Amino acid sequence: MSIASAPSQKNHMISPISEKGGQSRQQAHLFLNLTFNITITMSPPPNHLIIVCGHAIWLGGPENGWDESEWLIEPYKKGETPTFISHIKAGLEELAKDDRAVLMFSGGPTRPETRLSEAQSYYNLALANSFFDLSPSSPSAAPLLNRIFLEERALDSYYNILFSLVYYWRVVQPQHAWPERITIVSHAFKRDRLVDGHCAAIFGLNSSLGLEERVRFVGINPPGISGDGVVERDKEPNEKKEAMQGVQLALGQWADDPHGVGEELAGKRRARNCWGTDQRLFLSEEERRSSGVETRILEDGSEVLVDGEKPRPWARSAI
């Protein structure tokens, strides 16, 4: 098993300092060693990173997520929990199709009611539903269970991608290689933001035109929402209509601030960081240098990419 456990059990692996921010460096090394010993058994090694972006927290319950009362959600997300389950299932389906893929559930602890992260809750739901009876397409492939990991620090969609990339490099790929391909699972109406915006910025490109062979997007919208984020039904509550208007506003904010370092977008992350989750990308300066990634630390302690002439290491990975 990778790093998660059944909802009724205690975690049997220690979350790394970069994911939870509260463990000792000794614990972090213990986690890295345990995970390394698991991931090197994949042959050939992984080259495909699948990211499922978290949008809510499943608290657990007898209905295994199919009853909305088991979820922590904002009012405007009422009726959307089956879509979150569809995202989880879609990520598992992508994992089952590719023997060299790993699946990253991504999302930090964003609610003051619980320390449970979005990522852990998604894994718990997948486990409670027996991974929807999915299995690898090849009998020689590693079990799905051994190829699922949790990224538990991201507080927005940009960092769903960036933290997952760094976590893959640190723990999943034993040769410290970057993924050759990325698949992102989220709402269909977020494609422009995630692919054309976030991925282009993270890869150091002016647009997503150079990413067709590197990045694939699987979009599943909530009921009543069109592909471009328009509320299709007049009977939808005002909260949802206002939320969809906010989606369009956020698209413009990210276009003006591709790495989310300005007060508007960074402030949203700080507001969600109710548990003081560590927002650094790397565990140490030594690891930072080893990665080849140029970053800087903001006043609030978060770590961001630095644009420059040097290509980012994941942009140089061969197809």
Phi, psi and omega in degrees: 000151186278271182226004184248172180218170179296153182303330184268003183243161172282150176301133181261007170229154184269130178293140183288157181302328181288340181267319184253329175082357184245000183267161178284162178297327177298318177296321179299315179296322178300315179299313183299320180294317180298314182292320179301317181297333178280311190290334181290350179284349177285124180221120356292165183293161182294151174220004186230120180256121175255125182245122171256115182281128180282146179230353183194180182234122173271123185275350186101164179155167187293340181268006175055034175098350184277353173254122186296339180293346179277357185252150166263112181221155173287155182306323183288349179266007179302132181088359185260352186297327173299331177292321177298321177295321177297324176297314180300313180296320179298320177297318178294322178296318177297320179296317182294333183280340188232112182295340182257016180262153167234151182249129178245111168281127188236132176154132183273185175280102190253002182237137180291344182288340183205149173278354181298132179277159173302317182299311181297321181292324177295318177297316179303319180293318178301316180294318180297331178262020177053039179053030177054032177060026177273151178213160181302148180290334180251133180295340181271355183286153175297144180303152179305319183305323182279355184241024178245132182228161182242125171257112193244028181237341186297136180241003172202177187291328177299312182282342168307318183281310187292312178298323180294320177301311183294321180295320176302312181298319185287316194242318190284317184265109186297336177272009184053048175258157177268155181294143176280331180224150178229134171241130181245131178246124180197196175290141180300324182288352177264005183302313182301318181292313187286317184271302183291331180263289187297309184296319178300315180294317182293326177277356178076034182245157177280339178208176181270008185298331181272008186251006186304322182269354183256326188236128176240145183237131175246111184248128177229116183270155171293161178300140175081007180244128180283174182299331180260014173086018179268134176288121188271343186242128181297334184283353178298143182297158181298328180302318181291319179297319178293322179297319179292327173295323177295329177298316179293322177297316180297325179300318177292322179297318179290327177296323180280336186222074191302331181259004175064039183263347180287169186298324184299306185278318177296326178296324176296319178296316180299321180295328179278345187274062186290343181250012177064039181294131181302128182251018173279147179281328188236154183283333185202167177293326177297315179294322179300313179297319181297328182290331185079011181264129178270122183222172170218156181258127178279169182300330181277004178092354179281154183248132185230158178286151176249124177284141179193187182283336182286127178296145177288147187300323180289339177284342181268352183298137181284149175279000000 
